[in-house]
């Protein structure tokens, strides 16, 4: 990631802290966040028509962007500020979202991701995306917190290894009132419902 991008992410971090007290600062933080997302999405578009040799450095940059964005997103949520549910924070999904555990495990075993590992990850993602285009969804007339609660029960019955794995499965197989959602939105919906005594 270049120096300018790192500077913007730092600005997002500072603005989020200030946004707890001032709506104006949250608006500025959102603008910085959107700029970072735009840079990342440009890289994602570029790699589609590139040979593998040119894809590799861009894949590294995409993961770098998402790692920084994840940290920023977590910082935002840590302040438990209701404004954090507003775009763009609520719509960001990491490029390799389905393989986050794989990436973490790989990084534990070596200093950086190998070229072959990155390309394998990229090809797996393409295959997953193509197969997902024909995925049939179960439509539920339930709010997100109710779906999250259902998935947590299924996890407790050992159907999934973790609550997050259960949420990710729901993201790929369930609709809420005919609309798609992300696993992050399930986490947030359940957390809010629990604070309000709904679950």
N, C-alpha and C positions, 0 to 999 in steps of 0.2 A: 504494500500500500504506500502511495506517495505521501510526502510531507503535508501537502495541502489537504488530502483526505483525512489524515490523522488529526490535523488541526480542526477540521469540521466536526469530527467525532468528539473531540474535546469540547468544542462549543456546545454540542448537543448535551453532553454530560453536565456542563455548567448550567445550561438553560433549564434542564430538567430539575435540577436542584432549586433553581429560582422559581420555577413554575408552581411549586407548592404554595407560593404566596402570591403569585402574579400571573394572571391569564395571558398577558402580553408576552411574557417570556416563554410560555409553553408554545405559543404560536410560532415564535422564532425557532424554538427547538424542533418543531415539526418541519419547518422549512429546511433546516440543516439535514434532518433525517431523510427527507425526501430526496435531497441532492445526493446523498450517499447511496440511496437505493437506485437512483437513476444511473450513477456511475457503475454500480454493480450490474444492473440490467443491460447496460451497453456491452459489458464483457460477456454476459450470457448470450446475447444475440450474435456477437462476433465469433464465438467458438463453433457455432453451428456449421459454418462453411469452411472451417480451417482444417488443415492436416494435423495429425496428432502432435507433431513436434511443436507447433505454434499454440496448440491448445493447452499444453502443460503449464506454462507460466501464468496463463489466464485463469486456469482452474485453481492455482495456488492463490491468486489474488482474490478470487471469488470467496474461497474459504476464509481468507484473511478478513475480507469485508464482513462476512457473516459472523465470524468470531467476535469482532468488534461491535457489531450491531446487537448481538446477543447480550454482551456485557452492558451495553447502553440500555437495552430493553429491561434487563434485570434490575438495573439501577433505578429505572423509572418505576417499576413495580414495587421496589423496596420502600418507596416513599408512601405507598398505598394511597396514591392520589387518583381520585376518580377520573381526572382528565386523561390519565394514561390509556383509557379505553378508546380515546378518539383516534382517528387516522392521523398519521400513517402507522403508528405503533401497533395498532390492532390488526393490520393487514399484512405485516411482513412475515414471510416464511423463508427459512434458510433454503438455499438451493439444494443442498444435500440433506434435507430434513429427514428423509427416511433412513439415512445411513449414519446418523450422528454417533451412535454407539460404536459402529465400525471404525469411524475416524478417530474417536477417542482411544479405542484400544490400540490402533495402529501407532498413534502418537506416543503412547506409553512405552512402546517397544523400540522406538527409534526417534532420532532428533527431528526428523521431518518426513513427510509423506513421500514415498518413492514415486517415480514417474509411472511405473507400471501399475501401482496401486491407484493413482489418480485416474488413469485411463480406464481401468477396470471399473472404478466407481462411476465414472461418466457413462460408460456403456450400460451398466446395470440400471442407471437412472433413466436412460433413454428407453430401455426395454420395459421398465416399470411404467413409464409414462404412456407408452403405446398400449400396453395391456390394460392400463387404467381407463383408456378412452372407451372401452367396452364394458366397464364395470357397472353392474346393476346395483342401485342403491335402495335401501329400505327406507321408505318415508315414514316418519313418526310425527304425530301432532303433539309433540312435547317440547317444552322449553329446554334450553341447553343444560341448565342445572339438573333437570330430571334425567336427561340422557347421560350426563356425567355420573349421576348417582347410580344409574343402572349399570354403567361400565365398571364402576368401582365394586359393585356387588359381584360382577362376573370375574373381576380380578381376585377378589377374596375367595372365590370358589376355584381358584388356581387355573383359570382359563388363560390368564396373562401373567407375565413376570412382574409387571409394575403397573401402577395406575396410569402412568404416561403411555405405556405400550397399549393399554386398553383405550385410552383417548385417541391414540393414533389410528387404531383399528376402526374406531367409530368414525373418524374423519373420512376414511376411505370407503365406508359401507353404509352410512346412515345420513339421512337428510332430516333437517328440523323444519317442519312446515314447508317442505319442498325446496329448502335452501341448503347449500353446502356450508360447512363451518370448518374451523381449524381446531387442532387439539389444544392450542393455546387458549382459544375462546372457551373451551370446555373447562379448562383449569380455572380460568377467571370466573366463569359463571358459577362453578361449584363453590369457590372460595367466598364469593359475595353472598350466595344463598346460605352458606353455613353461618356467616356472620349475622345474617338476618333471621336465623332459626328456621329456615325453610327445609333444611335437610339435617 
